[in-house]
Amino acid sequence: MKPAVTLRDLEPGQSAEVVEIASSDTGRLMKLSAFGIVPGSLVTLEQRYPACIVRIGETQLSLDGEVAQEIIIRAE
């Protein structure tokens, strides 16, 4: 099993399972969960710069670096 890293550590095109959201900001946690970014979900990084673009199912989402750093994942 690969170690857990942050979403920012993925390479574009890589997919990973979300393990944890390391944030104490309740509003941020609610917004991320509304988009399906919750522990157990599968995300694919499409772009890392200038913003992290991720795909969750058929949804594409842009995240700033601070938010991406709080999403702990396990790469496939």
C-alpha positions as CSV (number, residue, x, y, z in Angstrom):
1,M,0.0,0.0,0.0
2,K,1.3,3.4,-0.9
3,P,1.7,6.1,1.7
4,A,-0.8,8.9,2.1
5,V,0.2,12.2,0.5
6,T,-1.6,15.4,-0.4
7,L,-3.5,16.1,-3.6
8,R,-0.8,18.5,-4.6
9,D,1.7,15.6,-4.7
10,L,-0.2,13.9,-7.6
11,E,0.9,14.1,-11.2
12,P,-1.7,15.3,-13.8
13,G,-3.6,12.2,-15.0
14,Q,-3.1,10.3,-11.7
15,S,-6.1,9.1,-9.7
16,A,-6.2,8.6,-5.9
17,E,-8.6,7.8,-3.1
18,V,-9.3,10.6,-0.6
19,V,-8.2,9.4,2.9
20,E,-8.9,12.5,5.0
21,I,-9.7,16.2,4.7
22,A,-7.2,17.9,7.1
23,S,-9.1,21.1,7.8
24,S,-10.9,22.5,10.8
25,D,-12.8,24.9,8.6
26,T,-16.4,23.6,8.8
27,G,-17.5,25.7,5.8
28,R,-14.7,24.3,3.7
29,L,-15.5,20.7,4.8
30,M,-19.1,21.2,3.8
31,K,-18.3,22.7,0.4
32,L,-15.9,19.9,-0.4
33,S,-18.4,17.2,0.7
34,A,-21.1,18.9,-1.5
35,F,-18.8,18.3,-4.5
36,G,-18.1,14.7,-3.5
37,I,-14.7,15.2,-2.0
38,V,-15.0,13.0,1.1
39,P,-13.0,10.1,2.5
40,G,-13.3,7.1,0.2
41,S,-14.0,9.1,-3.0
42,L,-11.8,8.7,-6.1
43,V,-10.3,11.9,-7.6
44,T,-8.2,12.5,-10.7
45,L,-5.8,15.4,-10.9
46,E,-6.1,17.0,-14.3
47,Q,-3.9,20.1,-13.8
48,R,-1.7,21.3,-11.0
49,Y,-0.8,24.9,-12.1
50,P,-2.0,27.6,-11.8
51,A,-4.7,25.9,-9.8
52,C,-5.4,22.3,-9.1
53,I,-8.1,21.0,-11.3
54,V,-9.6,17.7,-10.1
55,R,-12.3,15.4,-11.5
56,I,-14.7,13.6,-9.2
57,G,-17.0,11.4,-11.4
58,E,-18.3,13.8,-14.0
59,T,-17.6,16.9,-12.0
60,Q,-14.5,19.1,-12.6
61,L,-13.4,21.3,-9.8
62,S,-10.8,24.0,-9.4
63,L,-9.0,24.2,-6.0
64,D,-6.4,26.6,-4.8
65,G,-3.2,25.2,-3.4
66,E,-4.1,25.7,0.2
67,V,-7.2,23.6,-0.1
68,A,-5.4,20.9,-2.2
69,Q,-2.8,20.7,0.5
70,E,-5.5,19.8,3.0
71,I,-6.8,16.8,1.0
72,I,-4.9,13.7,2.0
73,I,-5.0,11.0,-0.6
74,R,-3.6,7.6,-1.3
75,A,-2.4,7.3,-4.9
76,E,-3.4,4.2,-6.9
